[in-house]
Amino acid sequence: MGPTDKPGLVAHWRGFCPICAKVTNFEARQTWFRDHLVCTSCPGGSIPRERALMHVLREIAPNWPNLRIHESSPIARGPSVLFARDCPGYVPTQYFPNIALGAVFKGIRCENLERQTFADRSFDVVVTQDVMEHIFDPARAYQEIWRTLQPGGVYIHTTPIYKELITTEMRASCNEDGSINYHFEPEYHGNPVDDKGTLVTYHYGYDLADLIAKWTPFDVEIRRFNRRGLGIVAEMTEVIVCYK
């Protein structure tokens, strides 16, 4: 990961990508590897947290192409592309504020993770990638995911976990009338269906696994990585796995 002779790159090396399943080059043009260390073989270029998630999914559910998978807020790269291509039972959803829940809008089903319209035990696997930090009521969302998973199913996801936080920090809350209380300076992340971005509602800390276990009957584990050979080298690459 030292100096590179390629113009514009701060790092590059060879490795194996868990998403495209190829020997590839991992390259970064900025030092914040979490968003910028890309696989040059993946369509759209995958990044470390996406490779970490796919590495864990392949390990715990190697038959994933034959399973029923719900992914909330997919994006046009990484595991989302793989699921759409190789998994007939894949159901992608997005939340569109002015569309009826369960309706199809622009070819994709509208769902709110906190109030899903899916029947109980609809899925074998639920996936979210950096979604839970934007949920106003994460307890309700985890409970809904539990409800929609069949026994033996898993919820596998990423969300930033801040190593300096012992306890999780609520950054924004929502009132019954829809108005928002900002407990800190508003922070926004990218949104695949809204150019304005998405408000960050929580910074999760060391207590995340305990919170999930308090909110639901899930068995929870959090996996951390420094896997140079898999291109999983970055801050906040933890993968949270919830077993029903």
N, C-alpha and C positions, 0 to 999 in steps of 0.2 A: 504494500500500500504506500510505498515511498514515491519519490519523484518519477514522473513519466516523460517519455520523449515524444508523446503524442500531443500536438498543439491543442490547448484548451482543456485538457484533462488534468485533474488533480490526482487521479488514481485509476489504475486498470490492472486486471489480472484474469487468468483463465480459471474456469471452474465448471461445475455442473448445476444447471438450473432445475429446481424441483417442479417448476411450472411447465416449461416447454420440453423438459426431459432431454436436454441436449448439452453437450460440452459447448461452452460459450465464453464470451468475454463479458466481464462485469466492468463497467466504466462509470466514472463520476466526473462531472464538470464543476461541482460545488462540494464543499466539505461536509455539508449536512446530508450524510449518506441516506438517512431515512427516506428522503424524497427524491434523491438524485443519483443513487447507485443503481444503474439500470442494467438489465440483461439485454444484450444487443440482439438476441435471437427471438425473444418474446414479441408477439404483435403488440405494438404500443409501448414496449419496454416495461418489464415488471420492476418493482422496487422491493427492498429487503423485507418489509413486513408482509407483503403479499407472498413472497417466496417462503417465509416462515410458516404462514398459514397453510400453504399447499403442502409443505413438507410434513406438517403434523397431520393433515387430513389423509395424505397417502399412507401414513403410518397406522392411524387408528381406524381408517375405513378404506382399505385398499380397493374395495369393490364399489367405490363411490359412483362410477358411471352408471351402475345399476340401481342406485338409490333415488329416493324422492328428496330433492334438495330445494329448500327455499332460501333465496338470497335477497335480503333487503338492501336497496340502494347499490346495485352493481355499477361498475364502471367499465369503460371500453378497453380494458387491458387486464393482464394477470389472470387470476383464477376465474373471474367472471367470464372471460372469453372462452376459457377451457370448459367451464360448466355448460355454456350455451352450445358449444360444439359437440361435446362428447357425452352429455348426460340427458337422455330423453325425458327423465322425470324432473328436470330443472324448472323451477318457477321463480323468475325474477320479479321483484316488485319495487315500486317507488311510492313515496308519499307526495301527492299533489293536493295542496290545501283546498282547492275549490272543486275537487272531483269526488263523487260518491265513493265511499270505501267499497272495494270489491269490483268496481267498474274498470273497464279497460280504456286507457287514454293513450293515444299515439302508440298503440301496440303493446303497452305494458300495464299490468294490473296495479291499481292504486290500493295501497295498504298502509295503515298506521301501526307501527310495532306495538303501540300501547293499546290498540283496540282493533285487533285483527278479525277478519270475517271468515277465516279458514275454520274448518271443523276441527274438533279435538283429534289428536293423533294423526294429523295429515302428512307428517314428514318424518324421514329418517335422520336428516341433517338440516340444521339451520346455520346459515353463514351471515355474518356482517363484518365489514371491513371499515373500521374507523367511523362507526355510526353511533355507538352508545354514548359518546361524549356530547351528542347533540340532542339527547332525549330529555324532556322535562321530568318524566316520571319513570326512571329506570327500573324501579321495583315492579311497576306494572308491566313494563316491557319484558323483563325476564320471566314474569309469571305467565304472560301470554305465549312466550316462546316455549316454556315448559308445557303449557296446555296443548300446543300444536305439534309437539314431538311425540312419537310413539314410544312406549317403554323400550329402553335400550338405545334410544336415539341420543344424538349429541348436538350441542350448540357450540360452534367453534368460531371465535371472533378475535379481532384486534381492536384495541382502543388505547390511546396514550396513557401510560402509567408513569406518574411523575416521581422519580426516585427520592426527591427531597420531601415528599409529603407522607407523613405517617397516616393521616386520616384524609379521606376524600373531601374535596372542596366544591361546594355548590357555587357556581358563578352566576347563574340566572335562574329565575323561577317564573312560573306563569300563573296569573290570577284567573279566577273563574270567568271573568269578562274578556279574557284573551290578552290583557295587558301584561307587560313583562317587567319584572323587578330585576334590576342589574345590581348584583352584589359586588362586582368588580368591573373594571373597564371592559366593555364588550369586546369579544374576540370572535372572529369568524374564520371558518375553513371553507375550502372549495366545495361546491355542490354540483353534481353532474346534471341536474335539471333546473338549476337556478343560478344565474350569473351573479346574483347578489351575495351568494355564499350562504352558509348555515351557521347560526349562532352556537357557540360552545356553551353548554349548560353545566358541565362538570369537568373538573380536573381530578382524575382518579388517583388514589394513593395506594400505599401498602396494604390497606384494609379491604381492597376490592373483593378478594376471594371470600372474606368473611361476610361482606355485605350481600353478595349473591346468595351465599348459603343461608343468610338470615331471611332474605326475601322469598326464597324458593327451596324445594327439597333437593336441588341439584347437588351432586358431588362435583367439586370444583378443583381444577389444577391450573396453575399458570406456569408456562414454559418460557425460559429465557435462553437466548442464543448468542454465540459468537462463532459462527460457522463460515469461515472465509471461503472454504471450498464450495459452499452452497450460495455464496453471495448474501449471507445474512450477517452483515456487519453494520450496526447502526444503533443509535439510541431508540428506545421505545419499540422494540421488535417483539415484545412479549405476545404470546398466543394464549388466550384464555379458553379452556375446554370445560364445558359443563355437561356432565353425564346424567341422563335420566334413567 
